[in-house]
Amino acid sequence: MAVLTAGGNTDQLGFHIGRAIDNGVTQEELIEAITHVTFYAGWPRGMSAMGVAKQLFTDDK
C-alpha cells in the first residue's frame, strides 16, 4: 500500500487495501499508514489514496 500510495497508483490501491482488511488490518491502521506516507509522498497522492480507502470503508458499511 505504501508503494502504491507514494507512486500515485490508485487504480490498484483498492484491491490491496481490500486484501489488507481481509488480513486483519484495521481502518485506523490503514488511515495511519496512508497519513504517514502522505508526509513523504506529498499531499495530492496521500489524499487520492485516502479517497480510495474512504470509498472502500463506505462500501463495507
DSSP file (Angstrom, degrees, kcal/mol; ACC not computed):
  #  RESIDUE AA STRUCTURE BP1 BP2  ACC     N-H-->O    O-->H-N    N-H-->O    O-->H-N    TCO  KAPPA ALPHA  PHI   PSI    X-CA   Y-CA   Z-CA
    1    1 A M     >        0   0    0      0, 0.0     4,-2.7     0, 0.0     5,-0.2   0.000 360.0 360.0 360.0 -41.0    0.0    0.0    0.0
    2    2 A A  H  >  +     0   0    0      1,-0.2     4,-2.9     2,-0.2     5,-0.2   0.918 360.0  46.2 -61.4 -43.8    2.8    2.5    0.8
    3    3 A V  H  > S+     0   0    0      2,-0.2     4,-2.1     1,-0.2     6,-0.2   0.912 113.8  48.2 -67.8 -41.5    4.5    2.0   -2.5
    4    4 A L  H  >>S+     0   0    0      2,-0.2     5,-2.5     1,-0.2     4,-0.6   0.908 114.4  46.9 -64.9 -40.6    1.2    2.3   -4.4
    5    5 A T  H ><5S+     0   0    0     -4,-2.7     3,-1.1     2,-0.2    -2,-0.2   0.952 113.2  47.6 -64.0 -49.6    0.3    5.4   -2.5
    6    6 A A  H 3<5S+     0   0    0     -4,-2.9    -1,-0.2     1,-0.3    -2,-0.2   0.835 114.3  47.8 -62.2 -32.8    3.7    7.0   -2.9
    7    7 A G  H 3<5S-     0   0    0     -4,-2.1    -1,-0.3    -5,-0.2    -2,-0.2   0.535 110.8-120.8 -85.5  -6.4    3.6    6.2   -6.7
    8    8 A G  T <<5 +     0   0    0     -3,-1.1     2,-1.5    -4,-0.6     3,-0.2   0.743  61.2 148.4  74.4  23.2    0.1    7.6   -7.1
    9    9 A N    >>< +     0   0    0     -5,-2.5     4,-0.9    -6,-0.2     3,-0.6  -0.520   4.8 154.8 -91.2  69.3   -1.2    4.2   -8.4
   10   10 A T  H 3>  +     0   0    0     -2,-1.5     4,-0.9     1,-0.2    -1,-0.2   0.698  59.7  73.0 -73.3 -18.2   -4.7    4.5   -7.0
   11   11 A D  H 34 S+     0   0    0      1,-0.2     4,-0.3    -3,-0.2    -1,-0.2   0.901 109.1  31.9 -61.6 -40.0   -6.1    2.1   -9.6
   12   12 A Q  H <> S+     0   0    0     -3,-0.6     4,-1.6     1,-0.2     3,-0.4   0.633 102.0  82.1 -89.8 -15.8   -4.5   -0.9   -7.9
   13   13 A L  H  X S+     0   0    0     -4,-0.9     4,-2.8     1,-0.2     5,-0.3   0.862  83.1  59.8 -62.6 -38.9   -4.8    0.5   -4.4
   14   14 A G  H  X S+     0   0    0     -4,-0.9     4,-2.1     1,-0.2    -1,-0.2   0.902 105.7  48.7 -56.9 -43.6   -8.4   -0.5   -3.8
   15   15 A F  H  > S+     0   0    0     -3,-0.4     4,-1.9    -4,-0.3    -1,-0.2   0.933 113.5  46.2 -61.4 -46.7   -7.5   -4.2   -4.4
   16   16 A H  H  X S+     0   0    0     -4,-1.6     4,-2.1     2,-0.2    -2,-0.2   0.848 110.5  51.8 -71.1 -34.6   -4.6   -4.1   -2.0
   17   17 A I  H  X S+     0   0    0     -4,-2.8     4,-2.4     2,-0.2    -1,-0.2   0.914 108.7  53.0 -64.8 -41.1   -6.5   -2.2    0.7
   18   18 A G  H  X S+     0   0    0     -4,-2.1     4,-2.2    -5,-0.3    -2,-0.2   0.898 109.3  47.9 -59.3 -41.3   -9.2   -4.8    0.5
   19   19 A R  H  X S+     0   0    0     -4,-1.9     4,-1.4     2,-0.2    -1,-0.2   0.873 109.0  54.2 -68.1 -36.1   -6.6   -7.6    1.0
   20   20 A A  H  <>S+     0   0    0     -4,-2.1     5,-2.4     2,-0.2     3,-0.2   0.922 109.4  47.8 -62.4 -43.2   -5.1   -5.7    4.0
   21   21 A I  H ><5S+     0   0    0     -4,-2.4     3,-1.9     1,-0.2    -2,-0.2   0.924 109.1  53.6 -62.1 -44.5   -8.6   -5.6    5.5
   22   22 A D  H 3<5S+     0   0    0     -4,-2.2    -1,-0.2     1,-0.3    -2,-0.2   0.791 106.9  53.8 -59.7 -28.0   -9.1   -9.3    4.8
   23   23 A N  T 3<5S-     0   0    0     -4,-1.4    -1,-0.3    -3,-0.2    -2,-0.2   0.282 128.9 -93.6 -93.7  10.1   -5.8   -9.9    6.6
   24   24 A G  T < 5S+     0   0    0     -3,-1.9     2,-0.3     1,-0.3    -3,-0.2   0.494  72.2 147.3  98.8   4.3   -6.9   -8.1    9.8
   25   25 A V      < -     0   0    0     -5,-2.4    -1,-0.3    -6,-0.2     2,-0.1  -0.593  43.2-132.6 -73.2 131.4   -5.6   -4.5    9.3
   26   26 A T     >  -     0   0    0     -2,-0.3     4,-2.2     1,-0.1     5,-0.2  -0.349  16.4-111.8 -83.2 164.5   -8.0   -2.1   10.9
   27   27 A Q  H  > S+     0   0    0      1,-0.2     4,-2.4     2,-0.2     5,-0.2   0.900 119.5  52.5 -59.8 -41.7   -9.4    1.0    9.5
   28   28 A E  H  > S+     0   0    0      1,-0.2     4,-2.3     2,-0.2    -1,-0.2   0.899 108.6  49.7 -63.3 -41.0   -7.5    3.1   11.9
   29   29 A E  H  > S+     0   0    0      2,-0.2     4,-2.4     1,-0.2    -1,-0.2   0.887 110.6  50.3 -65.4 -39.3   -4.2    1.4   11.0
   30   30 A L  H  X S+     0   0    0     -4,-2.2     4,-2.5     2,-0.2     5,-0.2   0.924 111.3  47.7 -64.8 -44.4   -4.9    1.9    7.3
   31   31 A I  H  X S+     0   0    0     -4,-2.4     4,-2.6     1,-0.2    -2,-0.2   0.913 111.9  50.8 -62.7 -42.0   -5.6    5.6    7.8
   32   32 A E  H  X S+     0   0    0     -4,-2.3     4,-2.4    -5,-0.2    -2,-0.2   0.913 110.9  48.4 -61.5 -43.4   -2.4    5.9    9.9
   33   33 A A  H  X S+     0   0    0     -4,-2.4     4,-2.2     2,-0.2    -2,-0.2   0.923 113.2  46.4 -64.4 -44.7   -0.3    4.2    7.2
   34   34 A I  H  X S+     0   0    0     -4,-2.5     4,-2.1     2,-0.2    -2,-0.2   0.911 112.2  51.3 -64.7 -41.7   -1.7    6.4    4.5
   35   35 A T  H  X S+     0   0    0     -4,-2.6     4,-1.1    -5,-0.2    -2,-0.2   0.922 109.6  50.1 -60.7 -44.2   -1.2    9.6    6.6
   36   36 A H  H >X S+     0   0    0     -4,-2.4     3,-0.6     1,-0.2     4,-0.6   0.925 111.5  47.4 -60.8 -45.5    2.4    8.6    7.3
   37   37 A V  H >X S+     0   0    0     -4,-2.2     4,-3.2     1,-0.2     3,-1.2   0.843 101.7  67.1 -64.8 -33.1    3.1    8.1    3.6
   38   38 A T  H 3X S+     0   0    0     -4,-2.1     4,-2.1     1,-0.3    -1,-0.2   0.854  93.1  58.5 -57.4 -37.3    1.5   11.4    2.8
   39   39 A F  H << S+     0   0    0     -4,-1.1    -1,-0.3    -3,-0.6    -2,-0.2   0.788 117.9  32.0 -64.8 -26.1    4.2   13.3    4.6
   40   40 A Y  H << S+     0   0    0     -3,-1.2    -2,-0.2    -4,-0.6    -1,-0.2   0.810 125.0  40.5 -97.5 -38.1    6.8   11.8    2.3
   41   41 A A  H  < S-     0   0    0     -4,-3.2     4,-0.2     1,-0.2    -3,-0.2   0.683 114.8-103.1 -89.1 -19.0    4.9   11.3   -1.0
   42   42 A G     X  -     0   0    0     -4,-2.1     4,-2.1    -5,-0.4     5,-0.2  -0.097  27.4 -84.2 108.6 151.1    3.0   14.6   -0.9
   43   43 A W  H  > S+     0   0    0      1,-0.2     4,-2.8     2,-0.2     5,-0.3   0.888 119.4  54.8 -58.6 -46.8   -0.5   15.8   -0.1
   44   44 A P  H  > S+     0   0    0      0, 0.0     4,-1.8     0, 0.0    -1,-0.2   0.915 112.3  43.1 -58.7 -43.3   -2.1   15.1   -3.6
   45   45 A R  H  > S+     0   0    0     -4,-0.2     4,-2.1     2,-0.2    -2,-0.2   0.901 114.9  50.0 -69.4 -39.7   -1.0   11.4   -3.6
   46   46 A G  H  X S+     0   0    0     -4,-2.1     4,-2.3     1,-0.2    -1,-0.2   0.915 111.3  47.5 -64.5 -42.8   -2.0   10.9    0.0
   47   47 A M  H  X S+     0   0    0     -4,-2.8     4,-1.9     2,-0.2    -1,-0.2   0.829 109.5  54.1 -70.5 -30.7   -5.4   12.4   -0.4
   48   48 A S  H  X S+     0   0    0     -4,-1.8     4,-1.6    -5,-0.3    -1,-0.2   0.923 110.9  46.2 -65.0 -43.4   -6.0   10.3   -3.5
   49   49 A A  H  X S+     0   0    0     -4,-2.1     4,-2.4     1,-0.2    -2,-0.2   0.892 110.0  53.8 -64.8 -39.8   -5.2    7.2   -1.5
   50   50 A M  H  X S+     0   0    0     -4,-2.3     4,-2.9     1,-0.2    -1,-0.2   0.869 105.3  54.8 -64.0 -35.7   -7.4    8.4    1.3
   51   51 A G  H  X S+     0   0    0     -4,-1.9     4,-2.1     2,-0.2    -1,-0.2   0.895 108.0  48.7 -63.1 -40.4  -10.3    8.8   -1.1
   52   52 A V  H  X S+     0   0    0     -4,-1.6     4,-2.0     2,-0.2    -2,-0.2   0.934 113.5  46.9 -63.7 -46.1   -9.9    5.2   -2.3
   53   53 A A  H  X S+     0   0    0     -4,-2.4     4,-2.6     1,-0.2     5,-0.2   0.915 110.5  52.4 -62.4 -44.0   -9.8    4.0    1.3
   54   54 A K  H  X S+     0   0    0     -4,-2.9     4,-2.5     1,-0.2    -1,-0.2   0.899 108.0  51.5 -59.9 -41.5  -12.9    6.1    2.2
   55   55 A Q  H  X S+     0   0    0     -4,-2.1     4,-2.3     1,-0.2    -1,-0.2   0.913 110.8  48.0 -62.7 -42.2  -14.8    4.6   -0.7
   56   56 A L  H  X S+     0   0    0     -4,-2.0     4,-1.7     2,-0.2    -2,-0.2   0.905 112.5  48.2 -65.0 -41.6  -13.9    1.1    0.5
   57   57 A F  H  X S+     0   0    0     -4,-2.6     4,-0.9     1,-0.2    -2,-0.2   0.882 112.5  49.2 -66.6 -37.4  -14.9    1.8    4.1
   58   58 A T  H  < S+     0   0    0     -4,-2.5     3,-0.5    -5,-0.2    -2,-0.2   0.895 110.7  50.1 -68.0 -40.4  -18.2    3.4    2.9
   59   59 A D  H  < S+     0   0    0     -4,-2.3    -1,-0.2     1,-0.2    -2,-0.2   0.826 106.9  55.5 -66.7 -32.3  -19.0    0.4    0.7
   60   60 A D  H  <        0   0    0     -4,-1.7    -1,-0.2     1,-0.2    -2,-0.2   0.737 360.0 360.0 -73.6 -23.3  -18.3   -2.0    3.5
   61   61 A K     <        0   0    0     -4,-0.9    -1,-0.2    -3,-0.5    -2,-0.2   0.466 360.0 360.0 -85.4 360.0  -20.9   -0.4    5.9
